[in-house]
C-alpha cells in the first residue's frame, strides 16, 4: 500500500527548466519549484551543459520542499528526462561531453548505419547520437548516460542502471529485455559503454548525505527508476488502462496510449515503451504543434485570437502546421514542410486554420493508430500547454468527434511522483496509484453536428498529404473510411 502520510517527489528535467513537485498520495500538491535551463542551438545541433541540470535541481528541489510540513516524510522520488538526450561520462559518472539533446540532428549518418545493422531507430534517437559522441570523444573508459542517469548518480553517489524507458531510443530491446549485442558490436559500440537496464519503478538507491545538503531532499530518501518525459506526462494524465490515450499538445504533438500488447508498426513511426507492470505504452511524436502558432504570431494574445478565430469554423484555409521541416508521426517524411491550402481572409482566419490543422493532424494520428489495430476504446485525455486553451480543447473534441478529459495538474513531475509512490510501495497497480493522484478538471464533449463541419477540410488535407507522397495510400483510404463512418450521424 502507498504510504498515505508521506510526500512523493517528482523531478522533471525539461528542455527549458527543471521542475519539482511534492505531492501526497491523493494528489494534493504540497510544494513546487523550478529553475531555468539554457542550451546552445546551431542549425541541427542542440546541446546543454549537463552540470547545469544539477545546479537547477538543487534550486528547484529546495523551493518545492520549502512549504512542506517540517515533519512530513518523503517516501521516494523518481526522475524523468527528455527522451533521447544523452552524454558520455567517465567511470565515476562525471561528464566528459556535452549533452546532445532530444532533437539534436547531427547523427543522421550514424542513424543510417544503425538501420543497416537491423535496428529500427530514427535520426534523432539516442543510439545514433551515442555513435557520434564516440567518434568525437572516444577513448578511455567511457559510459553512456541518459539525462536522468546523471542526476540519479549525483543523488545516490554512484552511476545507476538506466531505466528501460530512456534506454528504448538507445536501441534497448524491450521484447527481449536485453541490449542487441550483435548489432551493437557490428556498430563498434565498446563493451561497458551501455549501462545495465532495469524496469521503471525499480529502487536505484537512496539520497546520500552530500546530495541532501545540496538539494534539501532528506538523506535516505529512496530513488526509484523513472521514465521519459512523455511517459511521465502519460502517467500524470491517468491514461494507463488499455485503450486509454493521452494527447500532449505542446510545441509539438505527442500521443501515448496503453495496450496489453505492443502495437506493431512496420514503418517505425509508432514505438512502444514498456510500463512497469509489463504492459505496453505505444505512441508517437509528430512535428505538428502549437509551436507553429508562436512562430507565425510571436506577439499576440492567444486568448484574444481564440475568440476571433471562433468566427472561422471551418477556416477558408487548410493547414498542416509543421513546426520544423520533416514529419515523424503519423507518417515519416523527412522532406515534408508546413502546408497551407487556400488563402485565409485575415489573421484570425489563419489562426483558426492553424488551430484546426493541429486538430486534423491529431485525428490523422488516431486514424493511423486505428489502422495499425491499436485499442482506442478508452478515454482520451488532453494535456500539455495547448490544453490551457478552453476554445482549442473544444475545437479538437469537435474535430475528433469524441470527448476528452482535461486534468487539473498535468506536469510530468506529477507522473514521476506517482511512479515513485508505486515503486516504493511494491504492490498494487500503477494505474490505481495514478488515478488517485490525477484530478480531472473538465470533460469536453463534442458539440452536436460539429464533427461533420470539419469533415471536408480534413478530407482535403488527407488527400493533399497523400498526393505529395508523404501519406501512404492505404492510410489515406483508412482515414476516409473512418471519416465517413464517424460523421454519418453528426
N, C-alpha and C positions, 0 to 999 in steps of 0.2 A: 504493500500500500504506500502511496505517496504521503510523505510527512506533511500533514495539514498545517503544522505550526512553523514550517520553515519558509524561507525565501529562496527563490531559484534565480540564478544569474544567467542571462543570455547575452552573448557577445557577438556582435556583427561587424566584421571587418569589411567595410564597403569601399567603393571607389573614392568617394569624397569625404568620408568620415568614418570614425569608429563609434558605434552605438552600443550602449549597455543598458539593459533593463533588469530591474529586480522585481520579481513577480511572485505572488502567492499561488497556491495550488488552484484557487478558484478564479484566477485571472486578474486579481487586483494588482495594479502597478504601484509599488511602494516607492520606486525611485527610478530615475533615468538620467543618463549622461551621454554627452557626445563630445567629440573633439575632431577638428577638421584634418583632412589629409590632402596633400597635393601630389601631383605627378608630373612627368615630363612626356609631352607628346611631340612627335616629329614625323609627319607622314603616317606610315603604318605602324610606327613604333610607339609604345606606351609603357613607360617604366614608373616604378615607385621605389623609394628608398625603404627597404623593409624595416630598418631600425626605427623609422618614424611610426610604424604601426604600434610598437611597444610604448613609445612615449605617449601616443594618443590614447592607448588603452589605459595607461596609468591615470591620465586626466579624466577620462570618461567614467572609469570604474569608481573613482573617489566621489565624483559628482552623483552617481547612481546610489551609492551607499550612504551619502551624507544625511538623507532624510529617513533612513531606516530606523526602526526602534533599536535602541542600543543592545537589547538582549536577544534580538532576532538571530537564530542560527541560519547560516547559508548552507542549504542542503547539497548544492552542487552547481556546476557551471558547464556550459558547452559553448563552442566557438564555431561560427560559420565564416566562410570567406567567399570571394569571387571565384567562380568556377573556371579553372584553367590557369589561374595565376600561380607561377612557380619561380623558384630561385635555386641557386646552389649554395650549400653550406659546407663547412668543414666538419670533421668528425665530432666536434663539440657542439655543433648547431649554430656556429657563427656564420653570418652571410659572407660569401665570397663573390657574389654577383648582385646586380640589381634585380628586383623582381620584375619579370615580364608579365604584364597584366593580362587579364582575360581576353581582351580584344587586340592584343599585340599581333600584328600580321606579318612579321618579318620571316617566319619559318615556313613559307609556302613550299620551298624546295624540299625541306625535311618532311613535310606532310606527304608529298608525293612519294618519297622513299618509304615512308611508313605504310602507305596504302599498297605500294608494290610488294611489301613484305607480308601483306594479308591483313593489316589492321585497319578497321573502319574508323578512321579519325578525320576530323575536319581541320582546316588550315590553322585555326586559332586555338586548337586544343593544346593541352599541356605537353603531350609527348613530343610533337614537333618542336616546341619551344625548348624542351629538355635537350633534344639533339642539337639545336642551335647553340644553346649555352655550353654544351660540351665542346663544340668546335671553337668557341671563344675563350672559355675558361678551363678547359680540360687539363688534367694533370694532378697528381697527388690523390689523396683520399677525399673524395667528394661524396656528398649526399644530396639528393633532390628533396626539396621541401615544398609542400603546398603552403599557401598563405597561412592557414591556421596552425600548421605544424610548427612554424617559427614561434608563434605566440604561446602555444602549449609548452614548447621547450623552455621558454623563459618562465612560464608559470610553475612548472614542475621541477626544473633544473636538469632535465635530460631530454635528448631527442626522442620524440614519441613515435609509435606506429602511426601511419596515416589511416584516416577513415576511408572506407570503400567508396563513399560518395565523391570525395575530392579526387580519389585515385582513378575514377572512371575515365576521365579525359587524359590520364597519363597512360591509358592502354590496359588498365586492370580488367581482367575477365571476371565479370560478376556472376556469370553462369557457373563457372568452374571454381570461383573463389581463389584465383591464382594469377600471377603475372604470366604473360605469354612468353616464356623464356626463350623458345626457339626463335621467334620473330625478333625479340629484343636483342638476342645475340647476333642475329643477322644484321641488325642496325648498328652494332658496335656499342651497345649500352653496357658499360662495365659492371661486373658483379659487385654488389654492395651499394650501387648508386641509389637504387629504389628502396624505399622503406618497407618494413613489414606492414601488412594491412589488416585492420580489424573492422568489425561492423560498427555503425553509428550507435552511440549509447554505451559502448564499452568503456569501462573505467581505465583511464590512462595514467593516473597518479593523483597527487594532491598538491595544493598550493604550498610552495616552500616558504620558509620564513623570510628569505630575501625578497621573493615576489610579493609576499604580503606587505612588507614595508613599502614597496614601490607602488602597489595598486590599492591598498586598503582592504583587499579581499582577505578574510581570515585565514591564518595558517591552517593547513589540514583540510581545506575545502576540496571535496572530490572534483576532479576534472574528467569529464566524460567526452568521448569522441563525438564530434559534430557532424554536420552535413554541409553541402554547398548552400550559398545564399538563396538560390531558387527553391531548393528543398526546404530550407528553413522557412521561407515565406509560405510554402505549401502547408507545413505543419501549423504555422500561425493562422492559416485560413480554416483549419479543421477539415480540409479536403483529403481525408485519408481512408475513407471507406471505398471499396471497389465501385467504380463508376462515377466517383466524385471528381470534379476538376476545379482547379484554381487558375484564373486568368490574371496574370500580373501585368498591369499596364503602367510602365514607367517610360523611360526614354525609348525603350523597345518593348516588344510584347512577348511574354513567355507563358506558355500553357503547360501545366503539370497536372497529372491525374493519378489515380490509384487503380490498380488492377491485380487480380490474383496471379496472372501470368504475364510475362513480358509481351509488349506489343512489337511484333517483328516488322521492320521496315527495310526492304532491300535497298532503298536509296540512302539510308543512314541519317535522314533529317530528324527522325524520331529516335530517341535513345532512352534507355531505361536505367534509372537509379534503383537501388535495392533498399527497401525500408528495413529498419532494424529487426522486424519480425519475419523477414524473408519474403514478404510480398513485394510488389513492384510499383515503381513510380515512373511511368512513361511520360515523355513530354518533348517539347522542342522550343527553340528560341528563334523568333522572327526578327528581322531588322526593321520592321514597321513599328511605329510607336509615336508617343507624344513628343519625342524629340523633333519631329517634323514641324510641329506647331511652333516651338520656341525658335527653330531655325528660320522659319518664314515670318514669324511675328514676334521678334525678340522683346518688344517694349509695350505690349498690350496687357490689358486687364482680362485674364481668361474668363472670369465670371461674366463680365460685360459682353465679351464676344460670344459666349454661350447663349446669352439672352437674345442677341441679334441673330445668331445662327438658326434659332428655332423657326424663323420665317422661311427657311430654305430646306424643307423636307419633302422630297429629296432635293439636293443641290442640282444646279444646272450642269455641274462638272462631276466627273467620277475620278477618284484619286486612288492610287496605290502609294501611300506616303512613306516610302523608304527613308530612313534616317541617313543612311550612307549607301554607297553602291554595293550591290550583291545581296542576295537573299538566301537564307538558311532553312526556313520553315514557313509555309508548308511545302515548299519545293526548294531545290538547290539550283541557283542560277547566279554564278559569280558575276555575270555580265549585266544583271538586272539593275535598272536605275529607277528613280522615282517617276511616277507616271500620273499625268493629269489629262483626262479626256474631256474636251469641251471647254468652254470659256465661262468662268464664274462671273456673275453680274457685278460683284463688288467684294470687298474684303470679307464681309460677313458670310457671303456665299462660299468663298474659298475656305474660310474657317470651317464652315459646315461640311464642305467636301472632304476636308482632312479628317474631321471627326468621324464622318460616315465611312471614309476609306479605311480607317483603323477597324471599325466595326465589320466591314466587309472582309478584311484580312483575317479577323478573328473568326468569322463564320467559315471562311475557307480552311482555316486550321482545323476547326471542328469537323468539317466535311472530310478533310483528308484523314483525320483520326478515325472517323466512321468507315471510310474506305478501307482502312487497314484492319478493321474489326475491333477497334478499341471499345471498351464499355463506356457509354456516355449517359447511362440512365440515372446517375446520381445527381446531387445538387451541384450547381455551378456557383462559384464564388468570385467576386471581383475584388482585387487588391491592387496595391501599387499607387503611385501618385495620381494616376488618372482617375482612380476611384473616388477621389475627393470632389469630383465634379458631379453633382446630382443629375444635371442635364445629360452629361455624357453617359452615365450609368443607364439612364432611361433609354437613351438612343441605342445603346448597344443591346439592351434587352429586347427592344423592338426589332432590331435587325436580326438578331439571333432567333427570335421567336420563342424565348424561354426565360423563366425567371432567374434572378441572380441574387445571392446574398452579399451584403457588404458588412464585414465585421467592424467593430469599434476600433480594434488595435490590430494592425496587420504587419508590423515590423518583423523582419527576420529574427531580430533578437528575441522576440516573444517565442518564436518557434524553437530557438535554442534553449530557452528556459524550460519549455515543455519537454524537450528531449532530455535535458539534464534531470528533470524530475522523473521521467520514465526510466532512464538508465540507472539512477541511484536507487530507485525502489526495487528493481529486479523482478517485478511482477506486473501483471495486467497487460493492457494493450496501449500502444502509443496513441491510437485514435481516441481511446477513452480519456487519457490524460489531456490531450489537446482539446477535446471538446469541452472539458471542464474549464480550461483557461480561455477559450475563444468565446467572445460575446458578440452575437450578431446585432448590428445596429439597424439595418434596413433590409427589407425584402423588396426587390424591384420586380414588378410584374410587367410583362409586355402589354402595351395598350392595344385594345381590340382593333383589328384591322390594320395595324401599323406595319406588321411584317410584310404584308403584300405591297405596301407602298414602296418598299426598298427592294423588291424582287427584281424589277427590270434593271436598275443600275448595278445591282450585284451581278446579274447575269452578264451584263455588258463588260464588267470588269473581268469576270472569269474568262470570257471569250477573248478579251484583249491580252490577257496573260498567256492564254493558250496560243493565240496567233503569233505572239512574239517568240514562241518556242520555249518559254520559261516553265509553263504549267503543262504537265503531261496530259495528253488527250483523255486517257481513262479517268483521271482525277477530275478534269473539267466536266466530263459526262456524268460522273457521280454527283458532283455539286449541282448540276442542273436537275438531276433526278430527285435529289433531296429537296431542292427548292420548290419543285412542282408539288411534292407531297406536303411540305410544311406550310405552303401558302394557299392551298386549295380551299381551306375552310376559313381563311382570315377575312 
